[in-house]
């Protein structure tokens, strides 16, 4: 079972698996981040410098989360986006761990920890969804279908 931060409740998810199945399907790093709300080290993730057109999905369940159109270089060491593809794809939770006040971002479909969102983004939304690369999988836009950069 995924660690729950104080003051939050577990909710029924569309994708529910026993802990052992998560451990088998995910890499150790993905399991630690997605299921135990850890954080990958900055500047080590696969998608920090990815500039290809496509869609970012939850590495745990495949839920479509972010478009490459929303990605920007925040200089923080983690892939950053100004908004999810569909707001309902993610759930925002209060996170007061590590003596900080933050807003955790989890996948609404499987409850996997994705990262945090901050109110210091440089775009019109003013948001910076700071995500762990290992929580994401990337689906390149189809090269033979014009206008499909957002998937």
C-alpha positions in Angstrom: 0.0 0.0 0.0 1.2 3.4 -0.9 2.4 5.7 2.0 -0.2 8.3 2.8 0.7 11.7 4.1 -0.8 12.9 7.3 -4.2 14.5 6.7 -5.0 12.6 3.5 -7.2 9.6 2.9 -6.9 6.7 0.5 -9.6 6.7 -2.2 -10.7 4.0 -4.4 -8.7 4.0 -7.6 -9.5 2.7 -11.1 -6.2 0.8 -11.1 -5.5 -1.2 -7.9 -2.9 -3.8 -7.6 -1.3 -5.7 -4.7 2.0 -4.3 -3.5 3.9 -7.4 -4.7 2.5 -6.8 -8.2 3.6 -3.2 -8.2 7.1 -4.4 -7.1 7.3 -6.8 -10.0 6.0 -4.4 -12.7 8.1 -1.3 -11.7 11.8 -0.8 -11.4 13.0 -0.3 -7.8 13.3 3.5 -8.4 9.8 3.7 -9.9 8.4 1.7 -7.0 10.1 4.0 -4.4 8.8 7.1 -6.2 5.4 6.1 -7.4 4.3 3.9 -4.5 6.3 5.4 -1.5 6.3 9.1 -2.6 10.1 9.3 -2.7 11.9 11.7 -5.1 14.5 10.9 -7.7 17.7 12.9 -7.6 17.7 16.1 -9.7 19.2 16.1 -13.2 19.3 12.3 -13.3 15.9 11.6 -14.9 15.4 10.4 -18.4 13.0 13.2 -19.5 14.7 16.3 -18.0 16.2 17.2 -21.4 13.6 15.5 -23.6 12.4 18.0 -26.2 10.5 15.6 -28.5 6.9 16.1 -29.3 4.5 13.7 -27.6 2.7 12.8 -24.5 3.8 11.9 -21.0 1.9 9.1 -19.3 1.9 7.6 -15.8 4.6 4.9 -15.6 2.4 2.9 -13.3 -0.9 2.8 -15.2 -0.5 4.6 -18.6 -2.8 7.4 -17.7 -2.2 10.4 -20.1 -0.9 13.2 -17.9 1.1 15.9 -19.8 1.7 17.1 -23.4 5.2 18.1 -24.6 3.5 21.4 -25.5 3.2 22.2 -21.8 6.8 21.3 -20.9 9.4 23.9 -20.2 12.9 24.1 -18.8 12.6 25.2 -15.2 16.3 24.6 -14.4 15.3 22.6 -11.3 16.5 19.2 -12.6 13.1 17.6 -13.0 10.8 17.7 -16.0 8.4 20.7 -15.6 5.0 21.4 -17.1 2.6 24.3 -16.8 -0.6 22.2 -16.8 -1.8 18.6 -17.2 -3.3 17.5 -20.5 -6.7 17.1 -18.6 -7.0 18.6 -15.1 -8.9 15.5 -13.9 -5.9 13.2 -14.8 -4.1 14.3 -11.6 -5.1 14.8 -8.0 -3.6 17.5 -5.8 -2.9 16.9 -2.1 -1.6 19.0 0.7 1.9 17.7 1.6 3.5 19.0 4.8 6.3 16.5 4.9 10.0 17.4 5.4 9.0 20.6 7.2 7.7 22.2 4.1 4.3 23.1 2.7 3.9 21.8 -0.8 1.2 20.4 -3.0 1.7 16.8 -4.1 0.6 15.6 -7.5 -0.6 12.1 -7.8 -2.1 10.1 -10.7 -5.9 10.0 -10.3 -6.1 6.6 -11.9 -3.6 4.6 -9.8 -2.6 7.0 -7.0 1.0 7.0 -8.0 3.2 9.9 -6.7 4.3 12.1 -9.6 5.9 15.1 -8.0 4.7 18.5 -6.7 3.2 21.6 -8.2 4.4 25.1 -7.3 2.9 28.6 -8.0 6.1 30.0 -9.6 5.7 28.9 -13.2 6.8 31.3 -16.0 3.8 30.7 -18.3 0.2 32.1 -18.3 -0.9 29.4 -15.8 1.7 30.5 -13.2 2.1 26.8 -12.3 5.2 24.5 -12.3 4.3 20.9 -12.2 7.7 19.5 -11.2 7.5 15.7 -12.0 9.9 12.8 -11.4 11.0 11.3 -14.8 10.7 7.8 -13.4 7.0 8.4 -12.7 6.5 9.1 -16.4 6.7 7.2 -19.7 7.0 9.1 -22.9 4.9 8.4 -26.0 6.4 10.2 -29.1 3.9 11.9 -31.4 3.2 9.9 -34.5 5.5 11.2 -37.3 3.1 10.4 -40.0 0.1 12.2 -38.5 0.5 16.0 -38.7 -0.9 18.0 -35.8 -0.7 15.2 -33.2 2.1 16.7 -31.0 -0.2 16.5 -28.0 -0.9 12.8 -28.6 
